Amino acid sequence: MRVPISLRVNGVPYAIEVEPRRTLADALRQDCGLTGTHIGCEHGVCGACTVIVDGEPVRACLMFAVQAEACDVRTIEGLALSINPSCEEKDGATLHPLQSAFIAHHGLQCGFCTPGFLMLAAAVLERDPGITDAALVDALSANLCRCTGYQGIVDAVLDAARTLRHAEKG
Amino acid sequence: MSWVGRPINRLEDPALVQGRGRFTADLPARHHVRFVRSPVAAGTIRRVTAEPGTRLFTAADLVGVAPIRPMLHKFGYVPIAQPVLADGVVRYAGDLIAAVVADTAEAAEDQAELVALDIDPLPAVTTAEAALAPGAPQVQPEAPGNLVIDARFETPGFAPPPGTTIRAAIRSHRQNATPIEPRAAHAAFDPATGRVTLTCTTQTPHMMRTAIADLIGMAEADLRVIAPDVGGGFGQKMSLAPEFLALVWLARHLRTSLAWTEDRRENLMASFHSRDMEIALAGTFDADGRLRALDADVTANVGAYAPYPNTAAVEPLMSVAELPGPYDIAAYRCRARGVVTNTCCSAPYRGVARPAITLALERLMDKAARALGLTPWEIRRRNLITRFPHTSPTGLVYDEGAYVGAMEAALQAADLPAFQARQAALRAEGRYLGLGLSTFCERTGYGSPAFAARGMEVTPGWEQVELAMDPSGAVEARIGASPHGQGLATTLAQIIADRLGTAPHQVRVVHGDTDRTPYGFGTFASRSIVIAGGAVQLAAEKLRTKLRAIAATLLEAAPADIELADGMARIAGTDRAVALPVLARAAYHQAHRFADLSPGLRESAVYDPSGTFSNACHLAIVEVDIETCAVGIERFIVAEDAGRLINPMIAEGQIRGGVAQGIANALYEEIIYSDTGDVLTATLADYLTPTVREVPRIEIIHLETITEATLTGAKGLGEGGAIGAPASVLNAINDALAPLGAEIDTMPATPRRIHAALQTARAR
C-alpha cells in the first residue's frame, strides 16, 4: 500500500507516494533523489540523517515520511539557500557560513556524518542565535563522528556562530 | 613558497559539505539484496526454506565459487576457509547463510525475515580460553585445538639476566571499527560487454578486484571495482567482504544491477571485529631500572574465519614483530597464538594489535617504576632508544626519531610540578587525579618486504602513480592508493604542485577506480603519504625534467636554467617565460620540435620503501570519581614525530581522530558476547562510541625529524593516535587509584571494572 503525501523540501514542493513504513530518510534519498542526507544507524543514535523539519532538527530515520505531510523540510542540499545574504561564494559554490567554517577548521574527514552535523548546528543556531558555547557543544553531542575527534567540528560551529551573530548585527 | 608544509584547506571538502559526495548507497539499482544470517553461534544447517516466489540463493547455487582462504607460508599458519555462503555449517551468530533478491530493499528484507532456518545447534566457544581448553569444540575442521597460529620468537640464547622481574597481564576486549557509513555494495552487469562494475565501500579496490575475480573464476578484466566516496574505514573496509563477492556473482548470474547496504546491527555483529587480546609480560630490570629481558605471551581471539588478505595471523604476528616497541631491549622472547572461536572474524583495525601491546608494555614500565622507586618518566628515560638507526631484537631497523624528546616535550607542556601540587591538594579532598604516559613508536609506510617477512602470499607493499599533463596544461595524478577521509588528494596535490610550479587546486587526483588508475594496494597501515606520496614525487620529478627540457627548447636556453613557478617556465633571473599550457600544447602537437623526447606528457613511477618509524608520547590527565567510577579526561597531550608534515592541518586531524578512537578503546567500546555466542552490543546505544562530550580537546606538539628512510621525509601517522592513547589513559587511571591500592589492566576500563578493582583493593 502506498500513500500519497506532499511536502516541501528546500522550498520545492514534492508530491510522492510512499509505503506508510518508509522513513523520512529513505523518502528524501529515494523518492526525492536527495542523497546528501546519509543513513548511519537507523536507530536514532548517530544523527547522520539529521534534517530540519519545520525549524526543528530531526533524525530522519526516526520519522516516517507520512508524518512529514505538509511539512517544510530542509536538507543539506538547501542549507546554503536558507540564508542567502550571508552566504559566500567559494570555488564557484555558494556556501553557508557553517559550511565554510567546516572547511576552514578541518571539521570533516570522510564527510559521511557532515551533512547531519551541519543541519543539527544550523537548526540549533537558528533557534537560539545567542546560545552559549557550552550549550552549543552540548547540542553537538547528539551526533557521532568517527574521524575527527570532534575538535574541528566544535571549532567550526563556534566560529560560524560568531559569524552569524556578527552578520545579524551588521 | 613551497606548498608542502602548509595547512591549506582540503580540495575534497567543498563537495562533501554541500551533500554532493557520492557514496555507494546513493546509487539506484534494479534489485536489492538482503542476506539471511545465522541466529546461532554454531550449528549444522538442515534446511533453508523460503516462501514461494522468493528468489533465494544458498551455497548450493554458487557452483564453482571458491571459499575465501588467505594464505601465509610461515610460522606454521593453518589456513582456514570461509565459504561465501555457509556450506552446511554456521560458525558465528551473523554467519552468511543465504541471499534474497527482490525489487526493493523493503521486499528483500520482508522475504528474508520469512526464510525458515532449520539448524541443529552445536556447542560454541566464544573466548580464547574456552577454545584452548582440552576437549573444546573444534570451530574449523583444519584447525585442531582451535589454533591457527602459534608463532614463537626468541633472541639467540635468550635467558633473563639476574634482576627484578616485573609482570604485567593485560586484557583488551573486542572492538568494532564502526565507520559511520555502514558497508555497502552495488554490482551492475553490462550486457554489452559482459563486465560487472562493483561500486563498494572499500579501502583496497585493486586487491578486491583480484580476489573476487579469482574466487569467482572470472577474468579480472571483466570486473571493474570503484571505491567512490567512502565514509570511513579504519581497516574494517580493507578486507574482502564475502557479501561483495556474492553481489558480483548475483549480478553476473541474474544479468542485472543489485544493491546491498548493511544495517548497523549487521555491522556490529558481522562485519569485522578486532583487538580481542590477552598479553602477559615478564620484564627483567637491572638495578638501574634498565629492561634487560622481555618475555611475552600473546593470545588473540581471531574469530571464526580469516580475513583476506591479512589472514587470521595479523594480530599475533604484529605482536611478535613489534612488541619491544620504543625500548632498547637486547633479550626478547615471544609466543603469540591466534585462536579461532565462534565469533565474528577479526581483521585489521587502526593500530592492529599495537594498542594492546603498547598497553602491556606501558603498564609494565609503570609497574616497574613503582617497584624500583623511579618516576614513570625516569624509567622511560633510561630505556627509550636514543641511538639511530636502531635494530630491534626482531631485526626491524628504526630510523631517526625523537623518542626521549617527545616525552620531554609532553611533560613540559603538562607542567609537572603544578600538576603534582594539584594532585596532592585534591587527594586531601577525596578527589583522585592521575597522570599517565604512553611512549611508543609505530612502523609506517612499509613496503612489500615487511609483508613478505610475515610470509603473506599477498604482499601489499608498493604503490604506483601515473601523472599526466594534458594538452591544456591540466594535471592529473592517477593513483592505486584509495583514500577515504585522509585528504590524500590534497596532500599529493601539494607535493606535485611544488615540483611542477602549479597550485594544488589545479591538480586532479584520481583514485578508487580500477579502470582509471594503475594497480596499487590501497589505503591502510599508515602508508599512503609515505608510499603513494613517494611515488607521486618520483613521477613529478620526471615530469618536471621533461617540462624543463621542452621549455629550454622553446626559450632557447639550457634545461638547467629553467625554473617552474606560478604556472610558468622561466629562464631563471630573467623575464623570459612561457606558460605551462603552452608547453603542454607543444609537447602534444609540436612533438617534432623535441626530437629526443617522447611525445606527450605522461610519467609513471612506483615506490616500495622499506618503512619508517614515527613516534610519539601521549600524556593523559584524568580524574576518577570513586563514587560513580566514571573517568573524566582533563587534558590530553600528544607530542609526536612523524617526520616532515605535508599538511599540518590534516596531520592534526589524523592524530585527533586516532586519539578519539583510542580513548573509546580505553574507556567505552566493547563488543560483548553472551555465553551462547549472541552479540549483546548490536546497536550504537549499547556499543558506546564516544560523542563530543567524552573526547577532550587534544593538545598537539610537533617534532619534525626529517627521515632519510622515505623520499618525502614524511612518516605515516594514521594509526598512532589509536595506538598510544589507551595506555596513557589506563596509566593515568592507575596513577589516580594508586593511593587506594587499586589497579586496572583491562580495557575498556568501564565504571563496573573500576568499581571491581576498588572492591578488590578494599578487601585486601
Interface residues (C-beta under 8 A of the other chain):
Chain A: E19 R21 R22 R29 Q30 L34 T35 G36 T37 H38 I39 G40 C41 E42 H43 V45 C46 A48 T75 I76 E77 L79 A80 K90 D91 A93 L95 Q99 F102 I103 A104 H106 L108 Q109 C110 G111 F112 C113 T114 P115 L118 V137 D138 L140 S141 A142 N143 L144 C145 R146 C147 T148 G149 Y150 Q151 G152 I153 V154
Chain B: N9 R10 E12 D13 P14 L16 V17 Q18 G19 R20 G21 F23 A25 D26 P28 E106 T178 P179 I180 E181 P182 D229 V230 G231 G232 F234 T261 D263 R264 H484 G485 Q486 G487 H505 M649 I650 E652 G653 R656 G657 G658 V659 A660 Q661 T683 L684 A685 T689 T691 V692 R693 V695 R697 I698 G721
